[in-house]
Amino acid sequence: MSCKLTQISEGSLIGRRCHPISVGVGRVRAFTLVEMLVVISIISALMAIVVPSVNLARRQARSLVGMQRQREVGTALNLFAMDNRDRYPDSVATVGFDDTFNWSDPTSMTGPRKRSPQFHRSMSAYLGSYVPDAKVMFCPSAPQEHEHLQEIWDAGDDWDNPDTPVSSDPFNGTYCFYWNYIGYLTETDTLFRGPTGPASSGRHSKLLMTDYFGYDHWRNPGAFGSCEKLKGAVVVPETQLLSSYWAVAGDPDIAMPKVKLSAVYTDGHVERYKASETVPMKVSMTPEGIPPYPDGGAGIFYLPRDAVQ
């Protein structure tokens, strides 16, 4: 109803005249079921396009970070060699004393004890001043960084895990370290000899370090393990002495996982390679490299084929 004042006649009172107003009732339009299904399908299609691209970008970013870290380790080793008569540090992947030791897992960063007073049991005792940040020694594609990683690195030979009763604990990381290391190449029944220094002789490989990629480790028998994520893989959780990594069941005689790995060499360059471009190596039972351990135990470690030719 609308009203307005109106003068009816001269001298008369002003009256109020009201007129009815037609008011339309507005209707709220809602989505139909078909329209909602169309919107959902469009969003799902966009997510199917975007999410894999984002995940791929993240994987590539982690790989680039990993390659940079390996390059930093290579640089640190060469600086160490410059200060130590052109020789790299001794490998800490050993168990035993003096010249009667046996080799151990090449992911070892801290051994159980010193081989002798002249040798360190920890990698950081050699390289700590060249690599102060322990993250450099950790593969960024691994499931998680070990909770004590920096403490282990800082403690060096004095590392003692507070969660164990043992006074000197070993520790294994997510990379494989091959300087001054000897292993057994099962395809050719020959030895792998890691570089002793930047100018190692021809019988030594130039390979310094790789992403961990192996098979049939005692923690995941009958399965591949890697610090790089494998398709369909599950997490092998960290322990008080070992880092976490990815594992997936398989058989190397049938098919290798489709994964790209990286390695650094004595000249400082980092190369990418596929799992299918590797050769198997077993851990050796003697300082001389023969014989290797039987199947199981430490398992097999895969090296880039170009590094052993």
C-alpha positions in Angstrom: 0.0 0.0 0.0 1.4 3.5 -1.0 0.0 6.7 0.5 0.5 10.4 -0.2 -0.9 13.6 1.2 -3.5 15.4 -1.0 -5.3 18.8 -0.6 -8.9 18.0 -1.2 -10.1 21.6 -1.6 -9.1 25.1 -0.7 -9.1 25.6 3.1 -9.9 22.0 3.7 -7.7 19.6 5.5 -5.1 17.8 3.8 -6.2 14.3 3.3 -4.3 11.1 2.8 -4.9 9.1 -0.3 -3.6 5.6 -0.5 -3.2 3.3 -3.5 -2.5 -0.4 -3.4 0.8 -1.4 -4.9 1.3 -4.6 -6.7 4.3 -6.4 -5.2 5.8 -9.3 -7.2 7.1 -12.3 -5.2 10.8 -13.1 -6.1 11.8 -16.7 -6.7 15.3 -18.1 -5.7 16.7 -20.3 -8.5 18.6 -23.4 -7.2 21.0 -25.8 -9.0 19.4 -28.8 -10.5 20.8 -32.2 -9.9 22.1 -32.4 -13.5 23.9 -29.0 -13.2 25.5 -30.0 -9.9 26.7 -33.3 -11.4 28.2 -31.3 -14.3 30.0 -28.9 -11.9 31.4 -31.9 -9.9 32.6 -33.6 -13.0 34.4 -30.5 -14.2 36.1 -30.0 -10.9 37.1 -33.7 -10.8 38.6 -33.4 -14.3 40.6 -30.3 -13.3 41.9 -32.0 -10.2 42.9 -35.0 -12.3 45.0 -32.7 -14.4 46.4 -30.4 -11.7 47.2 -32.8 -8.9 49.6 -35.1 -10.9 51.3 -32.0 -12.3 51.8 -30.6 -8.8 53.1 -33.9 -7.5 55.5 -34.2 -10.5 56.7 -30.7 -9.9 57.4 -31.6 -6.2 59.2 -34.7 -7.2 61.4 -32.8 -9.6 62.1 -30.1 -7.0 63.2 -32.8 -4.5 65.4 -34.4 -7.1 67.1 -31.1 -7.9 67.7 -30.5 -4.2 69.1 -34.1 -3.9 71.5 -33.5 -6.8 72.7 -30.2 -5.3 73.3 -32.0 -2.0 75.3 -34.7 -3.7 77.3 -32.0 -5.5 78.1 -30.4 -2.2 79.3 -33.7 -0.8 81.5 -34.1 -3.8 83.0 -30.7 -3.4 83.6 -31.3 0.3 85.4 -34.6 -0.5 87.7 -32.8 -3.0 88.4 -30.1 -0.5 89.3 -32.7 2.1 91.6 -34.4 -0.4 93.4 -31.1 -1.1 94.1 -30.8 2.6 95.1 -34.5 3.0 97.7 -35.4 0.3 95.1 -35.9 -2.4 93.3 -38.7 -0.6 89.7 -39.1 0.3 88.6 -40.2 3.9 88.7 -43.9 4.7 85.3 -45.6 4.5 83.4 -46.1 7.7 81.4 -49.0 6.2 83.4 -51.7 8.0 83.0 -54.0 11.0 86.0 -55.4 12.9 89.5 -54.4 13.9 92.8 -53.8 12.1 93.1 -55.7 8.8 90.6 -58.5 9.7 87.5 -56.4 9.2 84.6 -57.2 6.8 82.8 -54.6 4.8 79.3 -53.5 5.7 76.3 -51.6 4.2 77.6 -48.7 2.0 74.9 -46.4 3.5 76.9 -46.5 6.8 77.6 -43.0 8.2 78.8 -44.1 11.6 80.3 -47.6 12.2 79.9 -49.6 15.4 83.5 -48.9 16.5 86.9 -47.8 15.3 88.9 -50.3 13.3 92.0 -48.9 15.0 93.1 -45.7 16.7 94.2 -44.3 13.3 90.7 -44.6 11.8 87.5 -42.8 12.6 84.2 -44.7 12.9 82.1 -41.7 11.8 82.0 -39.9 8.5 81.5 -36.5 10.2 84.8 -36.9 12.1 86.4 -36.6 8.6 84.0 -34.2 6.9 82.3 -32.3 9.7 84.2 -29.1 9.1 83.5 -29.3 5.3 79.8 -30.2 5.7 78.5 -28.6 8.9 74.8 -29.1 8.1 73.7 -32.8 8.3 70.8 -32.2 5.9 73.3 -32.3 3.1 73.8 -36.0 3.9 70.1 -36.8 3.7 68.1 -37.6 0.5 65.2 -35.2 0.4 63.0 -37.8 -1.3 63.2 -40.2 1.6 60.0 -40.6 3.7 61.4 -38.6 6.6 64.6 -37.3 8.1 66.0 -39.3 11.0 65.1 -37.5 14.3 68.8 -37.6 15.5 70.5 -36.8 12.2 72.1 -33.5 13.2 73.0 -34.9 16.6 74.7 -37.9 15.0 76.6 -35.7 12.7 77.7 -33.3 15.4 78.7 -36.0 17.8 81.0 -37.8 15.3 83.0 -40.7 16.9 81.2 -39.9 20.3 77.7 -40.6 19.0 75.6 -42.5 21.6 71.9 -42.9 20.9 70.1 -42.0 24.1 67.4 -44.5 23.2 69.7 -47.5 23.4 71.8 -49.1 26.2 74.8 -49.4 23.9 77.5 -46.7 24.4 78.6 -46.4 20.8 75.9 -46.8 18.2 76.2 -47.2 14.4 74.0 -45.3 12.0 73.0 -45.8 8.3 71.7 -43.0 6.1 69.8 -42.7 2.8 72.7 -42.3 0.4 75.4 -44.9 -0.6 79.0 -43.7 -0.1 81.6 -45.4 -2.3 84.9 -43.6 -1.7 87.6 -46.1 -0.5 84.9 -48.8 -0.6 85.2 -52.4 -2.1 82.3 -54.4 -3.1 81.6 -57.5 -5.3 80.0 -57.2 -8.7 77.8 -60.3 -9.2 77.3 -59.9 -13.0 81.0 -60.1 -13.8 82.4 -61.8 -10.7 84.8 -58.8 -10.3 85.4 -56.2 -7.6 84.1 -52.7 -7.4 86.8 -50.3 -6.1 85.7 -46.9 -5.1 88.0 -43.9 -5.7 90.8 -43.2 -3.3 91.2 -39.6 -4.3 90.4 -37.1 -7.1 93.2 -38.7 -9.3 92.6 -42.4 -8.5 94.2 -44.9 -10.9 92.4 -46.6 -13.7 91.4 -49.7 -11.7 89.3 -47.5 -9.4 85.8 -46.2 -10.2 85.1 -42.4 -10.2 81.8 -43.0 -8.3 81.6 -41.2 -5.0 78.0 -41.4 -3.9 74.5 -42.4 -5.1 70.9 -42.5 -4.0 70.2 -45.7 -2.1 68.7 -48.3 -4.4 68.9 -51.9 -3.5 67.1 -55.3 -3.2 66.5 -58.0 -0.6 67.7 -56.1 2.4 67.0 -57.8 5.7 64.5 -55.1 6.5 62.5 -55.8 3.3 63.3 -59.3 2.0 62.2 -59.9 -1.6 61.6 -56.2 -2.2 63.3 -53.2 -3.7 64.3 -50.4 -1.4 65.2 -46.8 -2.3 65.4 -43.3 -0.9 63.6 -42.2 -4.0 59.9 -43.0 -3.9 59.0 -46.2 -5.9 55.6 -46.7 -7.5 53.3 -48.6 -5.0 55.9 -48.4 -2.3 55.4 -48.4 1.4 57.4 -46.7 4.1 60.1 -48.7 5.9 60.1 -46.8 9.2 63.3 -45.5 10.8 64.8 -47.3 13.7 67.2 -46.2 16.4 70.1 -47.0 14.1 68.7 -46.8 10.6 67.0 -44.2 8.4 63.6 -44.6 6.8 63.2 -45.4 3.1 60.7 -46.7 0.5 60.1 -50.4 -0.4 58.0 -52.3 -2.9 57.9 -56.1 -3.6 59.4 -57.3 -6.9 61.9 -59.4 -8.7 64.9 -58.0 -10.4 65.0 -61.0 -12.8 61.5 -59.9 -14.1 61.4 -56.1 -14.0 63.2 -53.2 -12.4 61.2 -50.3 -10.9 60.7 -47.3 -13.0 62.6 -44.7 -11.0 65.3 -42.2 -11.7 68.3 -41.9 -9.4 71.4 -39.6 -9.2 75.1 -40.0 -8.5 78.1 -37.7 -8.0 81.6 -38.4 -9.4 85.2 -37.3 -8.5 85.1 -34.4 -10.9 82.1 -33.0 -9.2 79.4 -33.6 -11.8 76.1 -35.2 -11.0 74.4 -37.7 -13.3 70.8 -39.0 -13.5 70.2 -42.6 -14.4 67.4 -45.1 -14.5 67.1 -48.2 -12.3 67.3 -50.3 -15.5 70.8 -48.8 -16.1 72.4 -50.3 -13.1 74.5 -53.3 -12.1 74.2 -55.3 -8.8 76.8 -55.3 -6.1 77.0 -57.3 -2.9 78.7 -56.5 0.3 82.1 -58.3 0.8 83.0 -60.4 3.7 86.8 -59.7 3.7 88.9 -56.6 3.2 90.0 -58.0 -0.2 86.4 -58.1 -1.4 86.0 -61.9 -1.9 83.8 -63.7 -1.1 80.6 -61.7 -0.9 77.9 -62.2 1.7 75.2 -64.8 0.7 71.8 -63.7 -0.3 69.8 -61.8 2.3 71.4 -59.8 5.0 72.6 -56.5 3.6 71.2 -57.5 0.2 72.1 -56.1 -3.2 73.1 -52.5 -4.0 72.7 -51.1 -7.5 75.4 -49.0 -9.1 75.1 -47.0 -12.3 76.5 -49.2 -15.1 78.7 -46.4 -16.4 80.5 -46.2 -13.1 81.9 -49.7 -13.3 82.9 -50.0 -16.9 
